[in-house]
Amino acid sequence: MEGLIARFAIRRPALALLVGCAAVPAPAPIPSGPRLTVLTYNVNFEQYDPATVAAIAAADADLVVLQETNARWEAEVRRALADRYPTIRFEDHEPDGGMGVLSRFPVTPIAWRPSPVGKFPAWCLAVETPHGPLNVLALHLHPPLDEEGSLLAGYFTTSGARLTELTDHLGCFAGPPDLALGDLNEGEGDAVDLLVARGLSDAAEAFPPAVRTWRWDTPLIELQGRPDHVFHGPGWVPAAVDVLELGASDHRPLRVTLARVAP
C-alpha cells in the first residue's frame, strides 16, 4: 500500500477528484423504535497497531465489518474482543482482501464471493438481530488505481470495475440487502449510484456535510476522500453518523446508529 500511496503524492489533481460533492436529501424523521449500531472500518493490512483494535472496542457497535484483515489482525482482534463479541468470523484473502465480522448477534455466512475483476471478495451474511433478520453485504470494491498504480488515471478508468463487482455481488440475495457497507473506494460513482437505484440510502447523506473517512499525509499534500459507506434499506433510518478520530489506519471508523422503522 505504501508503494502505491507514494505514487499518489506526485499527482495533486487527485485531491480535487476525491472530494466531490453530492446532492443531500432532506433528513428523514427519526423514529423512536429499536436501535442498531453498525461499524465499517478498513484497518489497513500493513499498518497493524493496537490503537486500531482499541478503536473497534471504543466504537462499541452491535455489528462490525472490517476490511484488509489477515491472520495477524484476526489473532489480535480475537484476543482483545472475544469477551465483547460472541460472534467473530474472519475470511482470509492475502495480502489485503481479508474481512472480519464481529457481532453481538448470530451471523451465518451465505457466500464469500470472489471479485469478477480480480480484486477483493465480498461477503454475504445473514444476521439475526432482536429486531428481525438482516441480509448484509460486506464490501471492499476495486481501488481507484489503474494497472500502473496511478490514482489520477485510475479515478477515470476504474468506476466500471467497481460497478461490475457490485452488480455481481448483489446477486447473493434474491432482492436488495438490508445493509451494504464497507470500503467502496469511491465517494460517489457508478457503484454508489447502483445501490441507490436498488432502493438503498447512504446513511451519511442524512447528516450533511458527510465527513471524510480516509486521509493520507504525504510530503506535498494531504490526500483525503469518503470511500467508506453504510447503505441501509427502507426498514431503517439513520439516527446518528460518526466518523471516529481513532485508530492508526489511513481510514477512520465509520459508525452508524440505525433506528427501526415500524412496518
TALINGI-V924823 format. One record per residue. N is the residue number from 1. RES is the residue in one letter. PHI is phi in whole degrees, 0 to 359 (none if undefined). NEAR is the number of other ideal C-beta (glycine too) atoms within 8 Angstrom. Layout:
n->N res->RES phi->PHI near->NEAR
n->N res->RES phi->PHI near->NEAR
This chain:
n->1 res->M phi->none near->10
n->2 res->E phi->299 near->6
n->3 res->G phi->296 near->7
n->4 res->L phi->291 near->10
n->5 res->I phi->296 near->12
n->6 res->A phi->301 near->8
n->7 res->R phi->288 near->11
n->8 res->F phi->296 near->12
n->9 res->A phi->298 near->11
n->10 res->I phi->268 near->6
n->11 res->R phi->242 near->10
n->12 res->R phi->303 near->7
n->13 res->P phi->302 near->7
n->14 res->A phi->299 near->12
n->15 res->L phi->299 near->11
n->16 res->A phi->297 near->6
n->17 res->L phi->291 near->9
n->18 res->L phi->280 near->11
n->19 res->V phi->244 near->11
n->20 res->G phi->296 near->7
n->21 res->C phi->256 near->3
n->22 res->A phi->228 near->8
n->23 res->A phi->295 near->3
n->24 res->V phi->249 near->6
n->25 res->P phi->287 near->6
n->26 res->A phi->297 near->3
n->27 res->P phi->296 near->6
n->28 res->A phi->280 near->7
n->29 res->P phi->297 near->5
n->30 res->I phi->264 near->8
n->31 res->P phi->289 near->9
n->32 res->S phi->265 near->4
n->33 res->G phi->282 near->9
n->34 res->P phi->301 near->7
n->35 res->R phi->246 near->9
n->36 res->L phi->222 near->12
n->37 res->T phi->253 near->13
n->38 res->V phi->238 near->15
n->39 res->L phi->225 near->14
n->40 res->T phi->241 near->16
n->41 res->Y phi->205 near->19
n->42 res->N phi->272 near->16
n->43 res->V phi->278 near->14
n->44 res->N phi->72 near->12
n->45 res->F phi->301 near->12
n->46 res->E phi->254 near->8
n->47 res->Q phi->235 near->11
n->48 res->Y phi->299 near->7
n->49 res->D phi->205 near->9
n->50 res->P phi->302 near->6
n->51 res->A phi->296 near->9
n->52 res->T phi->288 near->15
n->53 res->V phi->296 near->12
n->54 res->A phi->297 near->11
n->55 res->A phi->294 near->13
n->56 res->I phi->298 near->16
n->57 res->A phi->296 near->10
n->58 res->A phi->295 near->8
n->59 res->A phi->295 near->14
n->60 res->D phi->54 near->5
n->61 res->A phi->275 near->9
n->62 res->D phi->286 near->9
n->63 res->L phi->225 near->15
n->64 res->V phi->238 near->15
n->65 res->V phi->239 near->16
n->66 res->L phi->247 near->16
n->67 res->Q phi->243 near->15
n->68 res->E phi->64 near->14
n->69 res->T phi->274 near->14
n->70 res->N phi->209 near->12
n->71 res->A phi->299 near->6
n->72 res->R phi->291 near->7
n->73 res->W phi->302 near->16
n->74 res->E phi->301 near->13
n->75 res->A phi->299 near->8
n->76 res->E phi->288 near->11
n->77 res->V phi->294 near->16
n->78 res->R phi->298 near->9
n->79 res->R phi->298 near->7
n->80 res->A phi->276 near->9
n->81 res->L phi->236 near->13
n->82 res->A phi->298 near->8
n->83 res->D phi->288 near->3
n->84 res->R phi->269 near->6
n->85 res->Y phi->240 near->10
n->86 res->P phi->292 near->4
n->87 res->T phi->245 near->11
n->88 res->I phi->225 near->12
n->89 res->R phi->227 near->8
n->90 res->F phi->224 near->12
n->91 res->E phi->232 near->11
n->92 res->D phi->261 near->9
n->93 res->H phi->205 near->9
n->94 res->E phi->294 near->7
n->95 res->P phi->267 near->6
n->96 res->D phi->223 near->11
n->97 res->G phi->251 near->11
n->98 res->G phi->288 near->16
n->99 res->M phi->222 near->15
n->100 res->G phi->226 near->15
n->101 res->V phi->227 near->16
n->102 res->L phi->238 near->13
n->103 res->S phi->210 near->14
n->104 res->R phi->279 near->7
n->105 res->F phi->238 near->11
n->106 res->P phi->298 near->7
n->107 res->V phi->233 near->12
n->108 res->T phi->245 near->8
n->109 res->P phi->295 near->11
n->110 res->I phi->262 near->9
n->111 res->A phi->198 near->7
n->112 res->W phi->252 near->9
n->113 res->R phi->255 near->11
n->114 res->P phi->294 near->5
n->115 res->S phi->288 near->12
n->116 res->P phi->287 near->7
n->117 res->V phi->245 near->8
n->118 res->G phi->86 near->4
n->119 res->K phi->251 near->10
n->120 res->F phi->269 near->11
n->121 res->P phi->287 near->12
n->122 res->A phi->243 near->15
n->123 res->W phi->232 near->14
n->124 res->C phi->260 near->16
n->125 res->L phi->227 near->13
n->126 res->A phi->248 near->11
n->127 res->V phi->243 near->13
n->128 res->E phi->263 near->9
n->129 res->T phi->256 near->10
n->130 res->P phi->296 near->4
n->131 res->H phi->258 near->7
n->132 res->G phi->119 near->6
n->133 res->P phi->288 near->7
n->134 res->L phi->232 near->11
n->135 res->N phi->269 near->12
n->136 res->V phi->237 near->15
n->137 res->L phi->250 near->16
n->138 res->A phi->268 near->14
n->139 res->L phi->236 near->12
n->140 res->H phi->213 near->14
n->141 res->L phi->272 near->16
n->142 res->H phi->308 near->12
n->143 res->P phi->292 near->9
n->144 res->P phi->279 near->9
n->145 res->L phi->235 near->9
n->146 res->D phi->279 near->9
n->147 res->E phi->296 near->3
n->148 res->E phi->263 near->5
n->149 res->G phi->84 near->10
n->150 res->S phi->273 near->10
n->151 res->L phi->286 near->12
n->152 res->L phi->298 near->10
n->153 res->A phi->290 near->9
n->154 res->G phi->295 near->13
n->155 res->Y phi->301 near->11
n->156 res->F phi->272 near->7
n->157 res->T phi->243 near->8
n->158 res->T phi->251 near->13
n->159 res->S phi->300 near->11
n->160 res->G phi->296 near->8
n->161 res->A phi->294 near->11
n->162 res->R phi->294 near->16
n->163 res->L phi->295 near->12
n->164 res->T phi->299 near->10
n->165 res->E phi->301 near->16
n->166 res->L phi->295 near->14
n->167 res->T phi->302 near->9
n->168 res->D phi->293 near->10
n->169 res->H phi->295 near->12
n->170 res->L phi->294 near->12
n->171 res->G phi->290 near->6
n->172 res->C phi->295 near->11
n->173 res->F phi->242 near->11
n->174 res->A phi->292 near->2
n->175 res->G phi->224 near->3
n->176 res->P phi->297 near->10
n->177 res->P phi->290 near->14
n->178 res->D phi->286 near->10
n->179 res->L phi->224 near->13
n->180 res->A phi->228 near->12
n->181 res->L phi->214 near->13
n->182 res->G phi->142 near->15
n->183 res->D phi->267 near->13
n->184 res->L phi->275 near->13
n->185 res->N phi->59 near->10
n->186 res->E phi->203 near->12
n->187 res->G phi->280 near->12
n->188 res->E phi->210 near->7
n->189 res->G phi->154 near->10
n->190 res->D phi->294 near->9
n->191 res->A phi->292 near->14
n->192 res->V phi->301 near->13
n->193 res->D phi->298 near->9
n->194 res->L phi->295 near->12
n->195 res->L phi->297 near->12
n->196 res->V phi->296 near->10
n->197 res->A phi->296 near->6
n->198 res->R phi->274 near->8
n->199 res->G phi->95 near->7
n->200 res->L phi->263 near->12
n->201 res->S phi->237 near->11
n->202 res->D phi->280 near->12
n->203 res->A phi->302 near->14
n->204 res->A phi->296 near->14
n->205 res->E phi->291 near->11
n->206 res->A phi->281 near->11
n->207 res->F phi->228 near->10
n->208 res->P phi->289 near->5
n->209 res->P phi->280 near->4
n->210 res->A phi->295 near->11
n->211 res->V phi->274 near->7
n->212 res->R phi->294 near->10
n->213 res->T phi->250 near->11
n->214 res->W phi->222 near->13
n->215 res->R phi->207 near->10
n->216 res->W phi->217 near->10
n->217 res->D phi->278 near->4
n->218 res->T phi->236 near->11
n->219 res->P phi->298 near->3
n->220 res->L phi->258 near->6
n->221 res->I phi->194 near->7
n->222 res->E phi->265 near->8
n->223 res->L phi->275 near->13
n->224 res->Q phi->206 near->10
n->225 res->G phi->188 near->11
n->226 res->R phi->230 near->12
n->227 res->P phi->279 near->13
n->228 res->D phi->264 near->14
n->229 res->H phi->218 near->15
n->230 res->V phi->235 near->14
n->231 res->F phi->258 near->11
n->232 res->H phi->230 near->14
n->233 res->G phi->275 near->11
n->234 res->P phi->291 near->6
n->235 res->G phi->282 near->9
n->236 res->W phi->224 near->12
n->237 res->V phi->229 near->12
n->238 res->P phi->292 near->18
n->239 res->A phi->261 near->8
n->240 res->A phi->199 near->8
n->241 res->V phi->226 near->13
n->242 res->D phi->228 near->7
n->243 res->V phi->261 near->11
n->244 res->L phi->272 near->12
n->245 res->E phi->276 near->4
n->246 res->L phi->221 near->10
n->247 res->G phi->87 near->15
n->248 res->A phi->248 near->7
n->249 res->S phi->286 near->12
n->250 res->D phi->287 near->10
n->251 res->H phi->266 near->14
n->252 res->R phi->250 near->14
n->253 res->P phi->296 near->14
n->254 res->L phi->251 near->16
n->255 res->R phi->249 near->14
n->256 res->V phi->234 near->15
n->257 res->T phi->260 near->11
n->258 res->L phi->253 near->14
n->259 res->A phi->252 near->14
n->260 res->R phi->287 near->13
n->261 res->V phi->271 near->10
n->262 res->A phi->297 near->5
n->263 res->P phi->293 near->3
